Amino acid sequence: MENQNHYDYIICGGGASGLILAQMFGNDPYFENKQVLILEKEIKNQNDRTWCFWEAKNSVWNPITYKVWDSAEFKAAHFKKKIDLNPFQYKMIRGEDFYKKSYKNLEKKSNITFLVEEVLSVNDKGKKVHVLGKKNSYWAKKVFSSIPPSTHISKNEKYPLLHQHFIGWFVNTEHPIFDPETIQFMDFDLPQKGNTRFIYVLPFSKNKALIEYTLFSAELLEDKEYEEAILEYLNKKNAGKIFIEDREQGSIPMTAYPFWKNNTANIMHIGTAGGWTKSSTGYTFKKTIRKAKKTICFLKTGKPLNQMKQKNRFWFYDLLFLDVLNRHNEKGYLLFSIMFKKNNPELIFKFLDEKTTFLEELKIMLSFPVGLFVSALWKRMF
Ligand SMILES: Cc1cc2nc3c(=O)[nH]c(=O)nc-3n(C[C@H](O)[C@H](O)[C@H](O)COP(=O)(O)OP(=O)(O)OC[C@H]3O[C@@H](n4cnc5c(N)ncnc54)[C@H](O)[C@@H]3O)c2cc1C
């Protein structure tokens, strides 16, 4: 029985990162003789989230892309900017479509097995990793786990923990108040109440949109507070009667905590649990694709998983940014306003994708109030 439960690789958690990594295993001939097991606690057949990101027009995601936008607007109390996203587009993928497509791709791969199983523990035993599930025990040479970490991040004092937290409504409005071609990337023109608070709008037509009230802050709110803010926004826009078709809610950790320190020679944490979330923004989907590609390349070297280099200079920029945002949470609107006022949007998106040169990064950094960042740097160094 035990032999049946031995695999080359086990992926714990079949959400975004687990399914992306599994498909990379499946599409790479190098792994066609390797047995891969995905352990996921539930079949994912609901639209439990929508993923948005910017990328070039043509991409492998186009067949399941639900909506594409070519322009965006940034807004604060005394500043507004319409942004032409070219050469990028802002894209939305519905969770439901992503899971369906991923399951279909994986079904075709005879070396990849998907089991509904709740993982209770994962232990590196040296030569092999033991995965204890609720129903069974499993063994693998290497394990990749996207199971959310327990308490160690929140207890950590060295790395402040903020959250990108939000409630979103998919609404139909009586009056045509949306521009279907333009997303509201960030609208800070609302009471900040000592935090970084904004409205994010993804319009599907003149009467239909996903509206999210979002904060980058340490403390979560009561549901009521997010929902009242969405209502207030809609009333200000003269939406008329509204009909809420669906709702989404999230809290994404924003921290420079080095999640990879919990990796071992044979266990790697992936997805949000592995620090694959861009900590200064909460965006994860595209970074997960980049990180999964790097992980596949690294795996082929045969080196221990905890030797994979995870830190780069962007990690350090994010660390300083979070230090500033944590200490001056009420100044978030100002930092983002300055960034969009003084820099070319293409450069900003390239920077957030961690694809800029050092000189380009310097240009962006010098556009910020230097004092705040020098003080954060000083505190980190001494
Ligand atoms: C509502 C919402 C909207 C988001 N929107 C965006 C966006 O627009 N753009 C963006 O870039 N990012 C977005 N994110 C952030 C991020 O992309 C997602 O959270 C993404 O799903 C993270 O991928 P993951 O693999 O780390 O986690 P998940 O996708 O959550 O996968 C983890 C999986 O592990 C499973 N699991 C948990 N415990 C166990 C266990 N014990 N045993 C077995 N399985 C287990 C879960 O069921 C889940 O399927 C959003 C997040 C949320 C919550």
PDBQT file of the ligand as one rigid body, heavy atoms in Angstrom, charges set to zero:
ROOT
HETATM    1  C1  LIG A 401     -10.746  37.412  -3.403  1.00  0.00    +0.000 C 
HETATM    2  C2  LIG A 401      -9.320  37.511  -3.860  1.00  0.00    +0.000 A 
HETATM    3  C3  LIG A 401      -9.010  38.231  -4.999  1.00  0.00    +0.000 A 
HETATM    4  C4  LIG A 401      -7.679  38.306  -5.443  1.00  0.00    +0.000 A 
HETATM    5  N1  LIG A 401      -7.420  39.040  -6.569  1.00  0.00    +0.000 NA
HETATM    6  C5  LIG A 401      -6.152  39.074  -7.034  1.00  0.00    +0.000 A 
HETATM    7  C6  LIG A 401      -5.872  39.760  -8.236  1.00  0.00    +0.000 A 
HETATM    8  O1  LIG A 401      -6.753  40.390  -8.834  1.00  0.00    +0.000 OA
HETATM    9  N2  LIG A 401      -4.601  39.730  -8.708  1.00  0.00    +0.000 N 
HETATM   10  C7  LIG A 401      -3.608  39.055  -8.070  1.00  0.00    +0.000 A 
HETATM   11  O2  LIG A 401      -2.470  39.022  -8.565  1.00  0.00    +0.000 OA
HETATM   12  N3  LIG A 401      -3.839  38.442  -6.899  1.00  0.00    +0.000 NA
HETATM   13  C8  LIG A 401      -5.086  38.423  -6.376  1.00  0.00    +0.000 A 
HETATM   14  N4  LIG A 401      -5.325  37.763  -5.199  1.00  0.00    +0.000 N 
HETATM   15  C9  LIG A 401      -4.180  37.233  -4.438  1.00  0.00    +0.000 C 
HETATM   16  C10 LIG A 401      -3.662  35.890  -4.923  1.00  0.00    +0.000 C 
HETATM   17  O3  LIG A 401      -3.461  35.882  -6.321  1.00  0.00    +0.000 OA
HETATM   18  C11 LIG A 401      -4.582  34.740  -4.595  1.00  0.00    +0.000 C 
HETATM   19  O4  LIG A 401      -4.827  34.693  -3.222  1.00  0.00    +0.000 OA
HETATM   20  C12 LIG A 401      -4.035  33.399  -5.073  1.00  0.00    +0.000 C 
HETATM   21  O5  LIG A 401      -5.101  32.500  -5.084  1.00  0.00    +0.000 OA
HETATM   22  C13 LIG A 401      -2.875  32.890  -4.205  1.00  0.00    +0.000 C 
HETATM   23  O6  LIG A 401      -2.480  31.626  -4.671  1.00  0.00    +0.000 OA
HETATM   24  P1  LIG A 401      -2.007  30.498  -3.657  1.00  0.00    +0.000 P 
HETATM   25  O7  LIG A 401      -1.763  29.285  -4.456  1.00  0.00    +0.000 OA
HETATM   26  O8  LIG A 401      -0.948  31.015  -2.802  1.00  0.00    +0.000 OA
HETATM   27  O9  LIG A 401      -3.260  30.284  -2.693  1.00  0.00    +0.000 OA
HETATM   28  P2  LIG A 401      -4.665  29.644  -3.038  1.00  0.00    +0.000 P 
HETATM   29  O10 LIG A 401      -5.047  29.937  -4.438  1.00  0.00    +0.000 OA
HETATM   30  O11 LIG A 401      -5.577  30.073  -1.963  1.00  0.00    +0.000 OA
HETATM   31  O12 LIG A 401      -4.374  28.076  -2.931  1.00  0.00    +0.000 OA
HETATM   32  C14 LIG A 401      -4.144  27.418  -1.716  1.00  0.00    +0.000 C 
HETATM   33  C15 LIG A 401      -4.914  26.122  -1.798  1.00  0.00    +0.000 C 
HETATM   34  O13 LIG A 401      -4.598  25.317  -0.677  1.00  0.00    +0.000 OA
HETATM   35  C16 LIG A 401      -5.784  24.636  -0.302  1.00  0.00    +0.000 C 
HETATM   36  N5  LIG A 401      -5.587  24.208   1.087  1.00  0.00    +0.000 N 
HETATM   37  C17 LIG A 401      -5.522  24.978   2.206  1.00  0.00    +0.000 A 
HETATM   38  N6  LIG A 401      -5.291  24.220   3.295  1.00  0.00    +0.000 NA
HETATM   39  C18 LIG A 401      -5.167  22.955   2.854  1.00  0.00    +0.000 A 
HETATM   40  C19 LIG A 401      -4.905  21.721   3.496  1.00  0.00    +0.000 A 
HETATM   41  N7  LIG A 401      -4.688  21.658   4.800  1.00  0.00    +0.000 N 
HETATM   42  N8  LIG A 401      -4.856  20.611   2.734  1.00  0.00    +0.000 NA
HETATM   43  C20 LIG A 401      -5.053  20.647   1.393  1.00  0.00    +0.000 A 
HETATM   44  N9  LIG A 401      -5.309  21.790   0.731  1.00  0.00    +0.000 NA
HETATM   45  C21 LIG A 401      -5.366  22.932   1.445  1.00  0.00    +0.000 A 
HETATM   46  C22 LIG A 401      -6.886  25.647  -0.492  1.00  0.00    +0.000 C 
HETATM   47  O14 LIG A 401      -8.160  25.027  -0.627  1.00  0.00    +0.000 OA
HETATM   48  C23 LIG A 401      -6.420  26.334  -1.787  1.00  0.00    +0.000 C 
HETATM   49  O15 LIG A 401      -6.983  25.737  -2.932  1.00  0.00    +0.000 OA
HETATM   50  C24 LIG A 401      -6.635  37.660  -4.730  1.00  0.00    +0.000 A 
HETATM   51  C25 LIG A 401      -6.966  36.954  -3.563  1.00  0.00    +0.000 A 
HETATM   52  C26 LIG A 401      -8.272  36.884  -3.126  1.00  0.00    +0.000 A 
HETATM   53  C27 LIG A 401      -8.572  36.127  -1.867  1.00  0.00    +0.000 C 
ENDROOT
TORSDOF 0
